[in-house]
Amino acid sequence: MTKELINAKEYLREEVKTHYYVLWEQFELCVDETETATTEEIVTVMYEKSVNSSLVPMYSRIIEKSSSIEDTLVQLKKECKGIFKETVLV
């Protein structure tokens, strides 16, 4: 199976503390060349210990087909309250 990044976007930039990033990524999944490709969307919280360090994933959630990015961000705010600058009321 191959997994190719086809789209990405950063969310909640103004709301999260320094060194935290909320990334949405869309991947194309393909089992082999003869199969039809499907897509998968994932939201990941990344943490950067310092300017010179690599990003470390600390939370990841696949966006279900019946869900939306907005629903997933609400869930993220409930489960990762400590990454936000201010108290999150959800």
C-alpha positions as CSV (number, residue, x, y, z in Angstrom):
1,M,0.0,0.0,0.0
2,T,1.2,3.5,-0.8
3,K,0.3,6.6,1.1
4,E,0.8,9.9,-0.6
5,L,0.3,13.4,0.9
6,I,-2.0,15.3,-1.4
7,N,-3.1,18.3,0.8
8,A,-2.2,19.8,4.2
9,K,-3.3,22.8,6.3
10,E,-2.5,24.2,9.7
11,Y,-5.4,25.0,12.0
12,L,-5.9,26.9,15.3
13,R,-2.5,28.7,15.0
14,E,-3.6,31.7,17.0
15,E,-5.2,29.5,19.7
16,V,-2.4,27.1,20.6
17,K,0.7,27.7,22.7
18,T,4.1,28.3,21.2
19,H,5.8,25.2,19.7
20,Y,2.4,23.4,19.2
21,Y,0.9,22.9,15.7
22,V,-2.4,21.4,14.6
23,L,-2.1,19.9,11.2
24,W,-4.7,18.5,8.9
25,E,-3.4,16.2,6.2
26,Q,-5.1,14.4,3.4
27,F,-3.5,11.3,1.9
28,E,-4.3,9.2,-1.1
29,L,-4.1,5.5,-0.3
30,C,-3.5,3.0,-3.0
31,V,-3.1,-0.8,-2.6
32,D,-1.6,-1.3,-6.0
33,E,-1.7,0.3,-9.4
34,T,-4.8,-1.6,-10.5
35,E,-7.0,-0.5,-7.5
36,T,-8.9,2.7,-7.2
37,A,-7.3,5.1,-4.8
38,T,-9.1,6.2,-1.7
39,T,-8.4,9.2,0.5
40,E,-7.8,9.5,4.3
41,E,-7.8,12.7,6.4
42,I,-5.9,13.0,9.6
43,V,-5.6,15.7,12.2
44,T,-2.3,15.6,14.2
45,V,-1.0,17.8,17.1
46,M,2.7,18.2,16.7
47,Y,5.1,19.6,19.3
48,E,8.5,21.2,18.7
49,K,10.8,21.2,21.7
50,S,13.0,24.0,20.3
51,V,13.6,25.9,17.1
52,N,16.2,23.4,16.0
53,S,14.3,20.2,16.9
54,S,12.1,18.0,14.8
55,L,8.3,18.0,15.3
56,V,7.0,15.2,17.5
57,P,3.5,13.9,17.0
58,M,1.6,13.8,20.3
59,Y,-2.0,13.3,19.2
60,S,-3.6,12.0,16.0
61,R,-7.1,11.3,14.9
62,I,-8.5,10.0,11.6
63,I,-11.4,12.0,10.4
64,E,-14.2,9.5,9.8
65,K,-16.2,9.8,6.6
66,S,-19.3,10.7,8.5
67,S,-17.5,13.4,10.4
68,S,-16.0,16.8,9.5
69,I,-12.8,18.7,10.3
70,E,-14.9,21.0,12.6
71,D,-16.2,18.0,14.6
72,T,-12.7,16.6,14.9
73,L,-11.3,20.0,16.1
74,V,-14.0,20.2,18.7
75,Q,-12.9,16.7,19.9
76,L,-9.3,17.7,19.8
77,K,-10.1,20.7,22.0
78,K,-11.7,18.4,24.6
79,E,-8.8,15.9,24.6
80,C,-5.8,18.3,24.3
81,K,-6.8,21.2,26.6
82,G,-3.2,21.7,27.7
83,I,-2.0,22.9,24.3
84,F,-4.2,26.0,24.2
85,K,-3.2,29.5,25.3
86,E,-6.5,30.0,27.1
87,T,-9.0,27.7,28.8
88,V,-11.1,26.0,26.1
89,L,-14.8,25.9,26.8
90,V,-16.4,23.1,24.7
